[in-house]
Amino acid sequence: MNRLLAIAWKELVQLRRDRLTVGMMIGLPVIQLLLFGYAINTDVRHMRTVVFDQDRSSASRDFARRMEATGFYDVVGEVRSYDEIGRALRSREASVALVVPPRYSSDLMRGRPAPLQIVVDGSDPQTVASATNTAASLAASESTGRAPIHVEPAIWYNPDQRTATYIVPGLVGVILTMTMVMLTAMALARERERGTLEQLIVSPIRRIELVVGKIVPYVAIGYFQMTLILAVGHVVFDVPVVGSLGLLYLLAAVFIAANLALGLFFSTLARTQQQAMQMSFFFLLPNILLSGFMFPWEGMPEPAQWLSQALPLTHFLRIVRGLTLKGSGWDDVESNVAWLAGILFLLVTFASLRIRKKLA
């Protein structure tokens, strides 16, 4: 019994010396609690909404105002055609559009059924449910004691609401994040454990060259994984690829490089491959919860949305879902590309500064 207690005490002492592991043991439950309890909300509110008002009457403007008063819709502007609705949904300027027909007010005055249309971005099924159900409830309440108001939903880009159509493009980003970060996170730690780091230290190579040189070989691996996921998703789950594959592959290079640079930055912090792997898994959790992969981004509180903007996966999900499901072009995704490029630049800079051409 004494020997058993001695071994247990020795293990606790060794664990206490591993500050990174202790920090993970304390930090991971706290972060999980905060993310699940504070940031995750499946009840989507404040959906960005545009209005295509063909009636231009006080009655149509009143319905739009009542929609906004529910707290579920934020009216961000007006459009003049269905083409403009499509551009707004593809660029994520809006996820919902209210379409008012030309004779809406006259139908109400004459006691006839007055139809309205709600166009919803179907690439996010949880947004569809909140948008259509809330609009239908509002129309029912407005119909009390007057002509009935009917809301006709139109779901674009995923009309059948198939889960695979929504999930598979997102899996491209999630799997690339998991594998790319982990591969490079263990790169320098592996060099250190094998004793080959000294060869890099005494070589004439510069720090930025070392960072880029560690990243480049894994880009091909990332492209292979991406191709595999898209091919299997198309053949097995019938997931469409509506937009340009060439543009998708071009923009994916920025995302892959950003994750590789992040993994390399982790490897400069870790002393062992085990620590590097722990940090990789620790980073994966907020990506899945905050990026919009599993839970609607619009449902999160503003501080969580600000935090999510620093995650490469947040922006790549918008790019890959836009290109595969909506047929988005460069103009629709350029703001997310700018975010990815900025994140890549910062990560490469931080990783380069962390690498020291001397033994620790």
C-alpha positions in Angstrom: 0.0 0.0 0.0 2.8 2.4 0.8 4.5 1.7 -2.5 1.2 2.4 -4.3 0.8 5.7 -2.5 4.4 6.6 -3.2 3.9 6.0 -7.0 0.7 8.0 -7.0 2.4 10.9 -5.1 5.3 10.8 -7.6 2.9 11.0 -10.5 1.2 14.0 -9.0 4.5 15.8 -8.5 5.5 15.1 -12.1 2.1 16.3 -13.3 2.5 19.5 -11.3 5.7 20.3 -13.1 4.0 20.0 -16.4 2.4 23.5 -16.4 0.8 23.2 -19.8 -1.1 20.0 -18.9 -2.2 21.5 -15.6 -3.4 24.6 -17.4 -5.3 22.4 -19.9 -7.0 20.4 -17.0 -8.2 23.7 -15.5 -8.9 25.7 -18.6 -10.7 23.2 -20.7 -13.7 22.6 -18.4 -14.0 26.4 -17.8 -13.9 27.2 -21.5 -16.4 24.4 -22.3 -18.8 25.7 -19.6 -18.6 29.2 -20.9 -19.0 28.3 -24.6 -21.9 25.9 -24.0 -23.6 28.0 -21.4 -23.1 31.5 -22.9 -22.3 31.3 -26.6 -24.4 28.4 -27.8 -27.9 29.3 -28.7 -30.0 27.4 -31.2 -32.8 30.0 -31.0 -31.6 32.3 -33.9 -32.3 36.0 -33.4 -31.3 39.2 -35.2 -31.3 37.6 -38.7 -30.1 40.1 -41.2 -33.1 40.9 -43.5 -33.6 42.8 -46.7 -37.1 43.9 -48.0 -38.3 43.7 -51.6 -41.3 46.0 -51.2 -43.3 46.1 -54.5 -46.3 47.6 -52.8 -44.6 50.5 -51.1 -47.5 51.2 -48.8 -47.9 52.0 -45.1 -49.2 48.5 -44.6 -46.1 46.9 -46.1 -43.8 49.1 -44.1 -45.8 48.4 -41.0 -45.3 44.6 -41.4 -41.6 45.0 -41.9 -41.4 47.1 -38.7 -43.3 44.5 -36.8 -41.0 41.8 -38.0 -38.0 43.8 -36.7 -39.8 44.4 -33.4 -39.9 40.7 -32.7 -36.1 40.7 -32.3 -35.7 37.9 -34.7 -35.1 40.1 -37.8 -32.8 43.1 -38.3 -33.8 44.9 -41.5 -30.6 46.0 -43.1 -31.8 47.5 -46.3 -34.1 47.3 -49.3 -33.7 45.5 -52.7 -35.4 46.0 -56.0 -35.4 42.5 -57.5 -34.9 38.8 -56.9 -31.4 39.1 -58.4 -30.5 41.5 -55.6 -31.9 39.2 -53.0 -29.6 36.4 -54.4 -26.6 38.7 -54.2 -27.4 39.7 -50.6 -27.8 36.0 -49.6 -24.7 34.9 -51.4 -22.5 37.6 -49.8 -24.1 37.0 -46.4 -25.3 40.6 -46.3 -28.6 39.0 -45.4 -30.0 35.6 -44.6 -33.7 36.4 -45.0 -35.7 38.5 -47.5 -39.3 39.7 -47.1 -41.1 40.0 -50.5 -44.2 42.1 -50.5 -46.4 41.8 -53.7 -47.7 44.9 -55.5 -51.4 44.5 -54.4 -50.7 43.7 -50.7 -52.4 46.8 -49.2 -55.3 46.7 -51.6 -56.0 43.0 -50.8 -56.0 43.9 -47.1 -58.5 46.8 -47.6 -60.8 44.6 -49.6 -60.7 41.8 -47.1 -59.0 39.3 -49.5 -56.1 37.0 -48.5 -52.9 38.9 -48.6 -49.8 36.8 -49.5 -46.2 37.6 -48.4 -43.1 35.7 -49.2 -40.1 34.9 -47.0 -37.0 34.0 -48.9 -34.5 32.2 -46.6 -30.9 31.1 -47.1 -31.3 27.3 -46.9 -27.6 26.6 -46.4 -28.3 27.0 -42.6 -31.3 24.8 -41.7 -31.6 26.3 -38.2 -32.0 29.8 -39.6 -34.7 28.5 -41.9 -36.8 27.2 -39.0 -36.5 30.4 -37.0 -37.2 32.7 -40.0 -40.2 30.8 -41.3 -41.9 30.0 -38.0 -41.6 33.5 -36.6 -42.9 35.1 -39.8 -45.8 32.7 -39.9 -46.7 33.4 -36.2 -46.5 37.1 -36.8 -48.8 36.9 -39.9 -51.3 34.8 -37.9 -51.4 37.4 -35.1 -51.8 40.3 -37.6 -54.7 38.5 -39.3 -56.9 38.6 -36.2 -60.1 40.5 -37.0 -59.0 41.4 -40.5 -58.1 39.9 -43.8 -55.8 36.8 -43.5 -52.1 37.3 -44.2 -50.4 34.3 -45.6 -46.6 33.8 -45.5 -45.2 31.6 -48.2 -41.6 30.4 -47.5 -39.1 30.0 -50.3 -36.0 28.2 -49.3 -33.0 28.8 -51.6 -29.8 26.8 -52.0 -31.0 23.8 -50.0 -34.7 23.5 -50.6 -35.0 20.0 -49.4 -33.3 20.9 -46.1 -30.9 17.9 -46.4 -28.5 17.7 -43.5 -25.7 16.3 -45.6 -25.9 19.2 -48.0 -25.2 21.5 -45.1 -22.7 19.4 -43.1 -20.4 18.0 -45.8 -19.0 21.3 -47.1 -18.4 22.3 -43.5 -16.6 19.1 -42.8 -14.0 20.2 -45.4 -13.0 23.1 -43.1 -13.3 21.1 -39.8 -11.2 18.2 -41.0 -8.5 20.4 -42.5 -8.4 22.4 -39.3 -7.9 19.3 -37.2 -5.3 17.6 -39.3 -3.3 20.6 -40.6 -2.9 22.2 -37.1 -2.0 18.8 -35.6 0.6 17.9 -38.3 2.6 21.1 -37.9 2.0 21.5 -34.2 4.2 18.4 -33.7 6.8 19.4 -36.3 9.3 21.3 -34.2 8.5 19.3 -31.1 9.4 16.1 -33.1 12.6 17.8 -34.3 13.4 18.6 -30.7 12.7 15.1 -29.4 14.7 13.4 -32.1 17.7 15.7 -31.6 17.6 17.1 -35.2 16.6 20.6 -34.1 20.3 21.4 -33.6 20.9 20.9 -37.3 18.3 23.5 -38.1 19.8 25.9 -35.6 23.3 25.8 -37.0 22.1 26.0 -40.6 22.2 29.3 -42.5 18.4 29.2 -43.0 16.4 32.2 -41.7 13.4 32.0 -39.4 10.8 33.0 -42.0 12.3 30.4 -44.4 12.0 27.7 -41.7 8.4 28.6 -41.1 7.4 28.6 -44.8 9.5 25.5 -45.5 7.6 23.6 -42.8 4.3 24.7 -44.2 4.6 24.1 -47.9 4.8 20.2 -48.0 1.6 19.9 -46.0 -0.4 22.1 -48.4 -0.5 19.2 -50.9 -1.8 16.9 -48.1 -4.5 19.5 -47.4 -5.5 19.6 -51.0 -5.7 15.8 -51.1 -8.0 15.7 -48.1 -10.2 18.4 -49.5 -10.5 16.6 -52.8 -11.4 13.3 -51.1 -14.1 14.9 -48.9 -15.7 16.7 -51.8 -15.6 13.7 -54.1 -17.0 11.3 -51.5 -19.6 13.9 -50.4 -20.8 14.3 -54.0 -20.9 10.6 -54.9 -22.2 9.2 -51.6 -24.4 12.1 -50.3 -25.2 13.9 -53.6 -23.8 17.2 -52.3 -23.7 19.7 -55.1 -20.8 21.9 -56.1 -22.5 24.8 -57.8 -19.7 27.4 -57.9 -16.2 27.4 -59.3 -14.0 24.6 -58.1 -10.9 26.5 -59.3 -11.8 29.5 -57.1 -12.5 27.2 -54.2 -9.1 25.5 -54.5 -7.3 28.8 -54.9 -8.9 30.2 -51.7 -8.5 27.0 -49.8 -4.7 27.5 -50.0 -5.0 30.6 -47.8 -7.0 28.6 -45.2 -4.7 25.6 -45.3 -1.7 27.8 -44.9 -3.3 29.7 -41.9 -3.9 26.4 -40.1 -0.4 25.2 -40.8 1.1 28.4 -39.5 -1.0 28.1 -36.4 0.1 24.6 -35.8 3.7 25.7 -36.2 3.2 28.4 -33.7 1.8 25.8 -31.3 5.0 23.7 -31.9 7.1 26.7 -30.8 5.2 26.7 -27.4 5.2 22.9 -26.8 8.2 21.0 -25.5 6.9 17.6 -26.5 4.7 16.1 -29.2 2.1 15.3 -26.5 1.8 18.9 -25.5 1.5 20.0 -29.1 -1.3 17.5 -29.6 -3.1 18.7 -26.5 -3.0 22.3 -27.7 -4.3 21.2 -31.1 -7.3 19.5 -29.5 -7.8 22.5 -27.2 -8.0 24.8 -30.3 -10.4 22.5 -32.2 -13.2 22.9 -29.6 -13.9 26.6 -30.0 -13.7 26.2 -33.8 -16.5 23.7 -33.8 -18.7 25.6 -31.4 -18.1 29.2 -32.6 -17.4 29.1 -36.3 -21.0 28.3 -37.3 -20.3 24.6 -38.2 -22.8 23.1 -35.7 -24.6 26.1 -34.2 -26.0 29.2 -36.0 -23.5 32.1 -35.9 -26.3 34.6 -35.8 -27.6 33.1 -32.5 -24.4 33.8 -30.6 -24.0 36.9 -28.5 -21.8 39.7 -29.9 -18.7 39.0 -27.8 -18.7 35.4 -29.0 -19.2 36.6 -32.6 -16.2 38.9 -32.2 -14.1 36.0 -30.9 -15.2 33.8 -33.8 -13.8 36.3 -36.3 -10.3 35.4 -35.2 -10.8 31.8 -36.2 -9.9 30.9 -39.7 -12.6 28.2 -39.9 -15.3 30.9 -39.4 -14.4 32.6 -42.7 -13.6 29.4 -44.6 -17.0 27.9 -43.8 -18.7 30.9 -45.4 -16.4 30.5 -48.4 -16.9 26.8 -49.0 -20.6 26.8 -48.3 -21.0 29.8 -50.5 -19.1 28.4 -53.4 -20.5 24.8 -53.2 -24.1 25.5 -52.4 -24.9 29.1 -53.6 -22.5 29.5 -56.6 -20.9 32.5 -54.9 -18.2 34.4 -56.8 -15.2 36.4 -55.8 -17.3 39.5 -55.0 -19.4 37.5 -52.6 -16.5 36.1 -50.5 -13.7 38.7 -50.8 -14.3 40.1 -47.3 -13.8 36.6 -45.8 -10.7 36.1 -48.0 -9.3 39.4 -46.6 -9.9 38.1 -43.0 -8.1 34.8 -43.8 -5.1 36.7 -45.4 -4.8 38.9 -42.4 -4.9 35.9 -39.9 -2.3 34.1 -42.0 0.0 37.1 -42.0 -0.2 37.4 -38.2 0.3 33.7 -37.6 3.3 33.5 -39.8 4.8 36.6 -38.1 4.1 35.2 -34.6 5.6 31.8 -35.5 8.7 33.4 -37.0 9.2 35.5 -33.9 8.8 32.5 -31.6 11.4 30.4 -33.4 14.9 31.0 -31.9 18.0 30.0 -33.7 19.5 28.7 -30.5 18.8 26.0 -28.1 16.3 26.8 -25.4 
